[in-house]
Amino acid sequence: MISKTIRRVHMYMALFLVPWVLMYALSTMAMNHRPFLQKWYSHQPVRWELEREIPYTATFSNDAERWLVAEQILSDLKLEGSYRAQGRLDHQLTIVRNHAITPQRINLHPRSTDAQN
């Protein structure tokens, strides 16, 4: 009786989990074999267009978190909302403002110490 129950539980769990396992397997194959699949999908990544270039004079401490800096910059530009911030504050900070129709990318290039001297 116990053996039959274990077999049935195993069978129904397998039937329930097969679609998810198959989905993960196919998506992983697509990510791992991207060059092979690009033959059929030859579109290029979206090219960003420069909308404007403005000086930004606010200064931040070296130990400031990048998400706090990103929120301050977006607030100053009146672009509050969902975003993603990448990079380092001492090199370049890239903020991608998520929007369904017009996503925007803001790059912060801090002035180097050589340029100030």
C-alpha positions in Angstrom: 0.0 0.0 0.0 2.8 2.4 0.9 4.7 1.6 -2.3 1.6 2.3 -4.4 1.1 5.7 -2.6 4.8 6.7 -3.1 4.6 5.8 -6.8 1.4 7.8 -7.3 2.8 10.8 -5.5 6.0 10.6 -7.6 4.0 10.4 -10.8 1.7 13.3 -10.1 4.6 15.5 -8.9 6.5 14.7 -12.1 3.4 15.6 -14.2 3.1 18.8 -12.3 6.8 19.8 -12.6 7.6 18.8 -16.2 6.3 22.1 -17.8 8.6 24.2 -15.5 11.6 22.0 -16.0 11.0 22.0 -19.8 10.7 25.8 -19.7 13.9 26.3 -17.8 15.8 23.8 -20.0 14.7 25.6 -23.2 15.4 29.1 -21.9 18.9 28.0 -20.7 19.6 26.5 -24.1 18.6 29.8 -25.7 20.9 31.8 -23.4 23.9 29.4 -23.7 23.7 29.0 -27.5 22.8 32.6 -28.4 25.2 32.8 -31.5 23.5 29.8 -33.0 20.0 31.3 -32.5 21.0 34.8 -33.8 21.0 33.4 -37.4 17.2 33.5 -37.3 16.9 36.7 -35.2 19.4 39.2 -36.7 18.0 42.3 -35.0 20.6 44.5 -33.3 20.4 46.0 -29.8 18.5 49.3 -29.5 20.7 52.3 -30.2 20.4 55.0 -27.7 19.9 58.5 -29.1 21.5 61.5 -27.4 18.6 63.8 -26.3 20.6 66.4 -24.5 23.8 66.9 -22.5 23.7 69.0 -19.4 26.2 69.8 -16.7 25.3 68.4 -13.3 26.9 70.3 -10.4 25.8 68.3 -7.4 28.5 66.5 -5.5 28.3 63.2 -3.6 30.5 61.7 -1.0 32.7 58.8 -2.1 30.9 56.3 0.2 27.4 57.3 -1.1 25.2 54.4 -2.3 24.6 54.4 -6.0 20.9 54.0 -5.6 20.7 57.1 -3.4 22.7 59.1 -6.0 20.4 57.7 -8.8 17.3 58.7 -6.9 18.7 62.3 -6.3 19.6 62.7 -10.0 16.2 61.4 -11.2 14.5 63.7 -8.7 16.5 66.7 -9.9 15.6 65.8 -13.6 11.9 65.3 -12.5 12.0 61.7 -13.8 10.9 59.9 -10.7 9.8 56.3 -11.1 11.2 52.8 -11.7 14.9 52.7 -12.6 18.1 50.6 -12.5 21.5 52.0 -11.6 24.8 50.4 -12.6 28.4 51.4 -12.3 30.7 53.1 -9.8 30.5 56.7 -8.6 34.2 57.3 -9.2 34.1 56.2 -12.8 30.6 56.3 -14.4 27.1 55.8 -13.1 24.5 54.7 -15.6 20.8 55.0 -14.7 18.2 53.4 -16.9 14.8 54.9 -16.3 12.2 52.2 -17.0 9.2 53.3 -19.0 7.0 51.2 -21.3 7.2 53.7 -24.3 10.3 55.8 -23.8 13.0 54.3 -21.6 15.8 56.7 -20.9 19.4 56.3 -19.9 21.2 58.9 -17.9 25.0 58.7 -17.7 26.9 60.5 -14.9 30.5 61.1 -15.7 32.2 62.6 -12.6 35.0 65.0 -13.2 38.4 63.6 -12.7 40.9 65.2 -10.4 43.2 65.8 -13.4 40.6 67.9 -15.1 40.1 70.1 -12.0 43.9 71.0 -11.7 
